[in-house]
Amino acid sequence: MISALTHAARLLRAGYVFAREGVFGVVDPSLVPPPGQLALRLARLIERPGAKSGPRLSRALTRLGPAYLKLGQFLATRPDVVGVAMAHDLESLQDRLPPFSQTEAEAVIAASLERPVAQVFVSLSEPVAAASIAQVHRGETDTDGVRKRVAVKVLRPNVAARFNRDLGDFFFVAEKAEIYSSEARRLRLVEIINTMSRSVAMEMDLRLEAAAASEMAENTKDDPDFRVPQVDWDRTTHNVLTMEWIDGIPLNDHTRLAEANVDVAELGRKVIQSFLRHALRDGFFHADMHPGNLFLDPSGRLVAVDFGIMGRLAPKERRFLAEILLGFITRNYRRVAEVHFEAGYVPAHHSVENFAQAIRAIGEPIHNRIAEDISMAKLLTLLLEVTGLFDMRTRPELILLQKTMVVVEGVARSFDPKLDIWKVADPVVREWIERNLGPVGKIETALSGAGELSHLLGGLPAIAARSVAVLNQLEVMTRNGLVLSPETIAAIGRSERNRTRGRTIALWIIAATFIGVLLTLQ
C-alpha cells in the first residue's frame, strides 16, 4: 500500500507538470467519460500562460527529467501505441541536457579506471555533448609513444537510481491499465515498459555499448561504404567508454558536405544500402541513425557513432522483411499474406484471402505513383496498421525496424529528394533472397534443421523421464486431492484483503492523472 501511495504521489506531480504545459489541452473532451471531462477542466485551470504554443508533450517530458525524456523518445518508435501524429511530434524530442561538471566527470573516470585521470589521458576537454544518460569529452591518449585522439563517454552520476524510480512509476501505470483495459492488454503496455527498461539498462552499462560497436565492426569489416570506430577496451568500464575520435563531416552539416564537393545522391545510396545490409545480412542494426550520429570520413565511408540503441532481427524476421518487400515490388499480395501466417504473426483462424485483400489496398496505390514518392517506411507503417485488424500482436522488433527506416529514408532523401528508394534497395534485398531462399540457402536450412532434430532426439530419454514423474504426481493429486494447510489459507486471505484495499486507495488517488496521461498517449 505504501508503495502504491508513493507511485501515486509521483504520478500526481507528473500530472501537474502535464497540466501546466497544456498537454491535456490536446485531448478531445467528447471522447472522455463525464468524470474524465471534469478532470480535464480542472487541469486546464492550472495551465500556464503561453502553454498552448509549441510541442506541449515534449516540453513536459523534458521538465520531468531523464526517464520521461527517454520514455518520450521510446514512444516515438511506437506509433501503434501513441498514434502516428503523436509519434511524429515526439520524434523532435531532443535528448539534450545541461552537462555535469568537469570535476564530477573526472571523479567518475578515476574511480572507474582506478587511476588518476592524468595517468589515463594526456588531455581531457570540457564536455562537447551531453544527454540524459551520459556526456562526451574529447581526450588524447599516449600508448608507447603513440598519441591518439579519443572520444570519452562518461555516465551521469547516480543516473541509475533516478531511472529505476521513475521506471517503477511507469510499470505501476502499465499494470493498472492492463487490469482494466482490453486495449492496453492488446498493446502489451507492460511489455513496452519492459522493453524500454531493458534498453535503458543496456545504455547505462557502457561496456555493452562498446560490445555492440565491436560486434558491428566485425560484421562490417569488409563493407566498402561503412565502418565503426575502434573501441579502446583498456579505458572502457561500466561508467566510461573510450573510442576512436571521428574527424569526419557530420551528415547534418550540409554546408561542409557541399564545400567538400560530396556526391550527395551517392551518399543517400550508401545510407540506405548500409542500413538494409545490416538488417538483412547481419540481423543487427544501428537503431538511432539520425544525421548527428553519422559521419563521412576522408575516404568516403560512412562512420556511425553512439551504439546505445541497437536492433536485432532473427532469421524469421529477416525473411519476413525481405519477402514482404519483394512481394510488394512484384505485386504478389497473396505471398505477402502467406508470409505473415507462416511467421505466426497473424492467428490461423483468419482468412489468408481476406488478409491478402487488405494488403492489396496498401500495395495497389504504390504502383500508381512514381518510385521517388514511395516510402518503404510508410509502407511498413500502413502494413502494421492493417495487421491490427487481423489480431496481429505488437512486434517490438518490427516497430523498431520501421522507426529506423523512417529516419534512414529521411536522411537519404534530404540529400536527394528524387531518390528511388526501391531501386537502391533492390540489389540488397535480391542478394539476400538469392543467398538465403535459393538452393544454397535451402540446403543450409535443411542441414540446420537436421542438427536441431538430432539434438532433440538426444534429449528424448530425459523428457520421457520427466513426463512420467509429472504423470505420477498428477495421479497422486487426483486420488488424494490438493490439500492446503489452515495457515496457508489464512495467509492467502490476508494477502488478498491487503492487495485489494491498497489498490482501491491508490486508484482513487491517481484517477485524474491516470486518465489524462492515457488519453494523451492515444
VOGU-26617 format. One record per residue (C-alpha): x, y, z. Coordinates in steps of 0.05 Angstrom, whole numbers. Layout:
N
{px:X; py:Y; pz:Z}
...
//
This chain:
522
{px:0; py:0; pz:0}
{px:56; py:48; pz:18}
{px:89; py:33; pz:-49}
{px:24; py:48; pz:-86}
{px:16; py:114; pz:-49}
{px:88; py:133; pz:-67}
{px:76; py:118; pz:-140}
{px:11; py:158; pz:-137}
{px:46; py:218; pz:-107}
{px:99; py:220; pz:-160}
{px:48; py:209; pz:-215}
{px:7; py:267; pz:-188}
{px:68; py:311; pz:-195}
{px:76; py:287; pz:-267}
{px:3; py:302; pz:-279}
{px:13; py:372; pz:-252}
{px:71; py:384; pz:-300}
{px:29; py:358; pz:-358}
{px:-27; py:405; pz:-338}
{px:19; py:465; pz:-331}
{px:49; py:452; pz:-400}
{px:-20; py:447; pz:-432}
{px:-15; py:373; pz:-451}
{px:-87; py:358; pz:-432}
{px:-110; py:414; pz:-477}
{px:-99; py:370; pz:-538}
{px:-149; py:318; pz:-512}
{px:-218; py:319; pz:-545}
{px:-267; py:324; pz:-486}
{px:-322; py:289; pz:-527}
{px:-281; py:225; pz:-525}
{px:-276; py:227; pz:-449}
{px:-328; py:199; pz:-400}
{px:-360; py:251; pz:-353}
{px:-312; py:240; pz:-293}
{px:-254; py:249; pz:-341}
{px:-284; py:312; pz:-371}
{px:-285; py:343; pz:-301}
{px:-212; py:324; pz:-291}
{px:-194; py:356; pz:-358}
{px:-230; py:421; pz:-340}
{px:-192; py:423; pz:-273}
{px:-126; py:410; pz:-309}
{px:-139; py:468; pz:-357}
{px:-147; py:516; pz:-298}
{px:-74; py:510; pz:-278}
{px:-47; py:513; pz:-350}
{px:8; py:565; pz:-352}
{px:4; py:626; pz:-399}
{px:35; py:611; pz:-467}
{px:29; py:535; pz:-458}
{px:-15; py:528; pz:-520}
{px:42; py:541; pz:-568}
{px:98; py:494; pz:-587}
{px:107; py:419; pz:-573}
{px:70; py:413; pz:-506}
{px:84; py:340; pz:-491}
{px:158; py:346; pz:-509}
{px:164; py:406; pz:-463}
{px:131; py:369; pz:-405}
{px:173; py:306; pz:-414}
{px:237; py:347; pz:-415}
{px:216; py:382; pz:-350}
{px:203; py:315; pz:-316}
{px:274; py:291; pz:-325}
{px:317; py:238; pz:-359}
{px:270; py:178; pz:-352}
{px:210; py:215; pz:-380}
{px:254; py:242; pz:-436}
{px:273; py:171; pz:-454}
{px:200; py:149; pz:-449}
{px:181; py:202; pz:-500}
{px:237; py:181; pz:-547}
{px:217; py:108; pz:-539}
{px:143; py:123; pz:-552}
{px:164; py:159; pz:-615}
{px:183; py:90; pz:-641}
{px:114; py:62; pz:-625}
{px:62; py:96; pz:-670}
{px:18; py:35; pz:-658}
{px:12; py:57; pz:-585}
{px:10; py:133; pz:-586}
{px:-15; py:145; pz:-657}
{px:23; py:169; pz:-718}
{px:13; py:244; pz:-704}
{px:38; py:239; pz:-632}
{px:96; py:195; pz:-653}
{px:116; py:247; pz:-705}
{px:114; py:302; pz:-652}
{px:157; py:261; pz:-604}
{px:209; py:248; pz:-658}
{px:232; py:320; pz:-649}
{px:246; py:308; pz:-575}
{px:320; py:324; pz:-565}
{px:360; py:283; pz:-515}
{px:400; py:343; pz:-492}
{px:410; py:363; pz:-420}
{px:459; py:410; pz:-386}
{px:527; py:376; pz:-374}
{px:551; py:357; pz:-305}
{px:615; py:388; pz:-281}
{px:685; py:371; pz:-305}
{px:704; py:354; pz:-233}
{px:648; py:303; pz:-227}
{px:666; py:273; pz:-295}
{px:739; py:265; pz:-275}
{px:719; py:234; pz:-209}
{px:676; py:182; pz:-245}
{px:734; py:166; pz:-293}
{px:785; py:160; pz:-237}
{px:740; py:115; pz:-195}
{px:721; py:71; pz:-255}
{px:792; py:62; pz:-283}
{px:823; py:61; pz:-214}
{px:877; py:111; pz:-235}
{px:883; py:187; pz:-234}
{px:857; py:218; pz:-298}
{px:927; py:246; pz:-314}
{px:954; py:174; pz:-317}
{px:899; py:153; pz:-365}
{px:893; py:212; pz:-413}
{px:944; py:262; pz:-437}
{px:887; py:312; pz:-441}
{px:813; py:314; pz:-428}
{px:769; py:371; pz:-453}
{px:706; py:400; pz:-423}
{px:643; py:363; pz:-446}
{px:627; py:372; pz:-520}
{px:558; py:339; pz:-517}
{px:511; py:320; pz:-460}
{px:449; py:275; pz:-460}
{px:404; py:244; pz:-407}
{px:449; py:185; pz:-391}
{px:520; py:207; pz:-407}
{px:563; py:262; pz:-436}
{px:622; py:262; pz:-483}
{px:691; py:293; pz:-476}
{px:748; py:297; pz:-526}
{px:812; py:265; pz:-500}
{px:881; py:244; pz:-521}
{px:919; py:180; pz:-502}
{px:992; py:161; pz:-505}
{px:1008; py:87; pz:-514}
{px:1081; py:71; pz:-522}
{px:1095; py:140; pz:-550}
{px:1036; py:136; pz:-600}
{px:985; py:191; pz:-588}
{px:912; py:182; pz:-608}
{px:852; py:227; pz:-603}
{px:793; py:194; pz:-570}
{px:721; py:206; pz:-551}
{px:708; py:193; pz:-477}
{px:636; py:179; pz:-457}
{px:621; py:186; pz:-382}
{px:558; py:162; pz:-347}
{px:520; py:213; pz:-305}
{px:530; py:204; pz:-230}
{px:471; py:168; pz:-195}
{px:432; py:165; pz:-261}
{px:412; py:92; pz:-249}
{px:375; py:106; pz:-184}
{px:334; py:162; pz:-216}
{px:315; py:119; pz:-275}
{px:296; py:59; pz:-232}
{px:250; py:103; pz:-190}
{px:213; py:132; pz:-250}
{px:210; py:65; pz:-286}
{px:175; py:37; pz:-224}
{px:121; py:90; pz:-235}
{px:114; py:72; pz:-308}
{px:106; py:-2; pz:-290}
{px:53; py:17; pz:-239}
{px:11; py:54; pz:-291}
{px:20; py:0; pz:-344}
{px:-1; py:-56; pz:-297}
{px:-64; py:-19; pz:-275}
{px:-81; py:-3; pz:-347}
{px:-76; py:-76; pz:-367}
{px:-121; py:-96; pz:-309}
{px:-178; py:-51; pz:-332}
{px:-168; py:-41; pz:-407}
{px:-171; py:-94; pz:-461}
{px:-137; py:-45; pz:-509}
{px:-79; py:-37; pz:-460}
{px:-73; py:-113; pz:-458}
{px:-73; py:-117; pz:-534}
{px:-18; py:-64; pz:-538}
{px:20; py:-100; pz:-482}
{px:37; py:-37; pz:-444}
{px:76; py:-76; pz:-390}
{px:118; py:-108; pz:-445}
{px:130; py:-39; pz:-475}
{px:157; py:-13; pz:-409}
{px:197; py:-78; pz:-400}
{px:229; py:-67; pz:-468}
{px:245; py:5; pz:-451}
{px:273; py:-17; pz:-384}
{px:320; py:-67; pz:-417}
{px:342; py:-16; pz:-469}
{px:358; py:36; pz:-415}
{px:394; py:-16; pz:-372}
{px:439; py:-32; pz:-432}
{px:451; py:42; pz:-445}
{px:473; py:51; pz:-373}
{px:527; py:-2; pz:-378}
{px:577; py:28; pz:-427}
{px:613; py:-38; pz:-434}
{px:551; py:-64; pz:-470}
{px:552; py:-4; pz:-518}
{px:626; py:-19; pz:-531}
{px:608; py:-92; pz:-544}
{px:553; py:-70; pz:-593}
{px:604; py:-27; pz:-630}
{px:654; py:-84; pz:-631}
{px:602; py:-133; pz:-658}
{px:581; py:-85; pz:-713}
{px:654; py:-72; pz:-730}
{px:663; py:-147; pz:-741}
{px:600; py:-152; pz:-784}
{px:620; py:-93; pz:-828}
{px:696; py:-102; pz:-833}
{px:691; py:-118; pz:-907}
{px:638; py:-66; pz:-925}
{px:665; py:-15; pz:-974}
{px:619; py:42; pz:-952}
{px:614; py:35; pz:-876}
{px:658; py:28; pz:-815}
{px:655; py:33; pz:-739}
{px:703; py:70; pz:-692}
{px:753; py:27; pz:-655}
{px:739; py:14; pz:-581}
{px:796; py:26; pz:-530}
{px:780; py:-32; pz:-484}
{px:836; py:-13; pz:-435}
{px:800; py:52; pz:-420}
{px:728; py:25; pz:-420}
{px:688; py:5; pz:-359}
{px:615; py:4; pz:-336}
{px:616; py:80; pz:-328}
{px:667; py:101; pz:-381}
{px:672; py:86; pz:-456}
{px:733; py:107; pz:-496}
{px:731; py:103; pz:-572}
{px:768; py:130; pz:-632}
{px:753; py:203; pz:-645}
{px:720; py:214; pz:-713}
{px:741; py:276; pz:-752}
{px:693; py:265; pz:-810}
{px:637; py:311; pz:-833}
{px:572; py:300; pz:-795}
{px:515; py:285; pz:-843}
{px:473; py:341; pz:-814}
{px:525; py:392; pz:-837}
{px:503; py:403; pz:-909}
{px:547; py:465; pz:-917}
{px:611; py:426; pz:-904}
{px:588; py:369; pz:-949}
{px:576; py:419; pz:-1005}
{px:644; py:452; pz:-994}
{px:677; py:383; pz:-998}
{px:641; py:370; pz:-1065}
{px:609; py:307; pz:-1038}
{px:563; py:269; pz:-1086}
{px:501; py:274; pz:-1043}
{px:460; py:226; pz:-1086}
{px:513; py:173; pz:-1077}
{px:515; py:189; pz:-1003}
{px:440; py:175; pz:-998}
{px:450; py:108; pz:-1032}
{px:504; py:89; pz:-982}
{px:458; py:106; pz:-923}
{px:400; py:63; pz:-949}
{px:441; py:4; pz:-972}
{px:484; py:2; pz:-909}
{px:423; py:0; pz:-864}
{px:388; py:-55; pz:-905}
{px:452; py:-95; pz:-908}
{px:460; py:-93; pz:-833}
{px:386; py:-110; pz:-821}
{px:380; py:-167; pz:-872}
{px:450; py:-196; pz:-875}
{px:471; py:-187; pz:-802}
{px:405; py:-182; pz:-765}
{px:439; py:-128; pz:-723}
{px:429; py:-55; pz:-740}
{px:441; py:14; pz:-712}
{px:372; py:37; pz:-689}
{px:388; py:111; pz:-680}
{px:416; py:130; pz:-748}
{px:398; py:204; pz:-746}
{px:446; py:251; pz:-783}
{px:482; py:272; pz:-719}
{px:504; py:200; pz:-708}
{px:532; py:191; pz:-778}
{px:597; py:219; pz:-806}
{px:631; py:218; pz:-874}
{px:705; py:203; pz:-866}
{px:760; py:228; pz:-914}
{px:759; py:162; pz:-951}
{px:685; py:170; pz:-967}
{px:659; py:118; pz:-919}
{px:602; py:126; pz:-870}
{px:621; py:123; pz:-797}
{px:568; py:112; pz:-743}
{px:574; py:132; pz:-670}
{px:530; py:122; pz:-608}
{px:513; py:48; pz:-604}
{px:467; py:53; pz:-544}
{px:404; py:34; pz:-583}
{px:412; py:-27; pz:-628}
{px:361; py:-71; pz:-663}
{px:363; py:-145; pz:-676}
{px:324; py:-188; pz:-726}
{px:323; py:-263; pz:-720}
{px:325; py:-304; pz:-785}
{px:249; py:-308; pz:-786}
{px:242; py:-233; pz:-782}
{px:295; py:-222; pz:-835}
{px:259; py:-270; pz:-882}
{px:194; py:-235; pz:-866}
{px:223; py:-167; pz:-884}
{px:256; py:-190; pz:-948}
{px:195; py:-228; pz:-973}
{px:144; py:-173; pz:-959}
{px:189; py:-121; pz:-994}
{px:197; py:-167; pz:-1054}
{px:123; py:-184; pz:-1053}
{px:103; py:-111; pz:-1057}
{px:153; py:-99; pz:-1113}
{px:125; py:-157; pz:-1154}
{px:52; py:-144; pz:-1132}
{px:47; py:-215; pz:-1104}
{px:-1; py:-197; pz:-1047}
{px:-21; py:-268; pz:-1034}
{px:51; py:-285; pz:-1019}
{px:58; py:-225; pz:-972}
{px:-4; py:-250; pz:-935}
{px:23; py:-321; pz:-931}
{px:89; py:-296; pz:-902}
{px:50; py:-265; pz:-844}
{px:15; py:-331; pz:-830}
{px:78; py:-373; pz:-837}
{px:114; py:-328; pz:-788}
{px:57; py:-337; pz:-738}
{px:44; py:-262; pz:-736}
{px:-30; py:-269; pz:-756}
{px:-74; py:-321; pz:-720}
{px:-91; py:-381; pz:-763}
{px:-166; py:-372; pz:-755}
{px:-164; py:-312; pz:-802}
{px:-171; py:-319; pz:-877}
{px:-109; py:-313; pz:-920}
{px:-151; py:-288; pz:-977}
{px:-183; py:-232; pz:-935}
{px:-114; py:-212; pz:-909}
{px:-86; py:-211; pz:-980}
{px:-144; py:-165; pz:-1000}
{px:-127; py:-117; pz:-943}
{px:-54; py:-117; pz:-965}
{px:-74; py:-104; pz:-1037}
{px:-108; py:-40; pz:-1012}
{px:-39; py:-17; pz:-989}
{px:1; py:-42; pz:-1048}
{px:-40; py:-21; pz:-1108}
{px:-35; py:55; pz:-1096}
{px:40; py:46; pz:-1095}
{px:41; py:23; pz:-1167}
{px:3; py:85; pz:-1189}
{px:58; py:131; pz:-1164}
{px:128; py:146; pz:-1186}
{px:184; py:109; pz:-1148}
{px:211; py:172; pz:-1115}
{px:144; py:182; pz:-1079}
{px:142; py:112; pz:-1049}
{px:168; py:104; pz:-978}
{px:186; py:34; pz:-952}
{px:179; py:61; pz:-881}
{px:109; py:87; pz:-895}
{px:92; py:21; pz:-927}
{px:112; py:-16; pz:-864}
{px:72; py:34; pz:-822}
{px:9; py:21; pz:-863}
{px:22; py:-53; pz:-861}
{px:26; py:-53; pz:-785}
{px:-39; py:-13; pz:-782}
{px:-76; py:-63; pz:-825}
{px:-49; py:-123; pz:-787}
{px:-81; py:-95; pz:-724}
{px:-149; py:-110; pz:-756}
{px:-128; py:-183; pz:-760}
{px:-106; py:-190; pz:-687}
{px:-32; py:-186; pz:-702}
{px:1; py:-174; pz:-635}
{px:53; py:-119; pz:-629}
{px:122; py:-140; pz:-653}
{px:172; py:-93; pz:-619}
{px:230; py:-113; pz:-664}
{px:189; py:-95; pz:-726}
{px:167; py:-29; pz:-697}
{px:240; py:-11; pz:-682}
{px:258; py:-31; pz:-753}
{px:202; py:13; pz:-781}
{px:222; py:72; pz:-739}
{px:295; py:66; pz:-762}
{px:273; py:61; pz:-834}
{px:235; py:126; pz:-826}
{px:298; py:161; pz:-802}
{px:343; py:129; pz:-854}
{px:297; py:147; pz:-911}
{px:292; py:217; pz:-885}
{px:368; py:223; pz:-884}
{px:376; py:194; pz:-954}
{px:322; py:238; pz:-985}
{px:350; py:300; pz:-951}
{px:409; py:291; pz:-998}
{px:369; py:271; pz:-1059}
{px:293; py:285; pz:-1057}
{px:284; py:245; pz:-1121}
{px:320; py:184; pz:-1094}
{px:287; py:119; pz:-1118}
{px:287; py:81; pz:-1053}
{px:263; py:16; pz:-1086}
{px:317; py:17; pz:-1139}
{px:371; py:29; pz:-1088}
{px:344; py:-26; pz:-1042}
{px:331; py:-78; pz:-1096}
{px:402; py:-106; pz:-1103}
{px:410; py:-115; pz:-1028}
{px:342; py:-148; pz:-1020}
{px:351; py:-194; pz:-1080}
{px:421; py:-213; pz:-1058}
{px:395; py:-235; pz:-990}
{px:337; py:-274; pz:-1020}
{px:381; py:-309; pz:-1071}
{px:432; py:-327; pz:-1017}
{px:382; py:-349; pz:-963}
{px:320; py:-372; pz:-1001}
{px:354; py:-400; pz:-1062}
{px:384; py:-471; pz:-1070}
{px:444; py:-457; pz:-1025}
{px:401; py:-427; pz:-971}
{px:352; py:-485; pz:-973}
{px:409; py:-535; pz:-965}
{px:437; py:-497; pz:-905}
{px:367; py:-493; pz:-874}
{px:358; py:-568; pz:-883}
{px:426; py:-582; pz:-850}
{px:410; py:-536; pz:-793}
{px:342; py:-570; pz:-783}
{px:376; py:-638; pz:-783}
{px:423; py:-615; pz:-728}
{px:366; py:-589; pz:-686}
{px:327; py:-655; pz:-695}
{px:389; py:-695; pz:-674}
{px:395; py:-652; pz:-611}
{px:320; py:-662; pz:-596}
{px:326; py:-738; pz:-604}
{px:385; py:-739; pz:-557}
{px:343; py:-706; pz:-503}
{px:282; py:-752; pz:-510}
{px:301; py:-800; pz:-453}
{px:305; py:-742; pz:-403}
{px:239; py:-713; pz:-429}
{px:205; py:-781; pz:-422}
{px:231; py:-789; pz:-350}
{px:205; py:-720; pz:-330}
{px:138; py:-735; pz:-363}
{px:130; py:-799; pz:-323}
{px:146; py:-762; pz:-258}
{px:94; py:-708; pz:-274}
{px:41; py:-760; pz:-290}
{px:55; py:-796; pz:-224}
{px:46; py:-731; pz:-186}
{px:-19; py:-716; pz:-222}
{px:-45; py:-786; pz:-204}
{px:-30; py:-774; pz:-130}
{px:-65; py:-706; pz:-132}
{px:-126; py:-736; pz:-167}
{px:-131; py:-792; pz:-116}
{px:-118; py:-752; pz:-53}
{px:-137; py:-681; pz:-74}
{px:-96; py:-618; pz:-66}
{px:-91; py:-602; pz:8}
{px:-75; py:-533; pz:36}
{px:-57; py:-522; pz:109}
{px:-100; py:-474; pz:151}
{px:-41; py:-427; pz:157}
{px:-34; py:-423; pz:80}
{px:-108; py:-409; pz:72}
{px:-106; py:-353; pz:124}
{px:-44; py:-322; pz:92}
{px:-77; py:-322; pz:23}
{px:-138; py:-287; pz:53}
{px:-96; py:-233; pz:87}
{px:-56; py:-221; pz:24}
{px:-117; py:-213; pz:-19}
{px:-151; py:-164; pz:30}
{px:-88; py:-121; pz:34}
{px:-78; py:-122; pz:-41}
{px:-150; py:-102; pz:-55}
{px:-150; py:-46; pz:-3}
{px:-84; py:-16; pz:-26}
{px:-104; py:-20; pz:-99}
{px:-170; py:15; pz:-87}
{px:-139; py:73; pz:-49}
{px:-84; py:82; pz:-99}
{px:-132; py:81; pz:-158}
{px:-175; py:136; pz:-127}
{px:-113; py:180; pz:-115}
{px:-86; py:174; pz:-186}
{px:-152; py:172; pz:-224}
{px:-149; py:242; pz:-255}
{px:-75; py:238; pz:-274}
{px:-80; py:167; pz:-299}
{px:-139; py:181; pz:-345}
{px:-107; py:244; pz:-372}
{px:-40; py:211; pz:-387}
{px:-72; py:152; pz:-422}
{px:-116; py:197; pz:-465}
{px:-57; py:240; pz:-484}
{px:-19; py:179; pz:-509}
{px:-75; py:155; pz:-555}
//
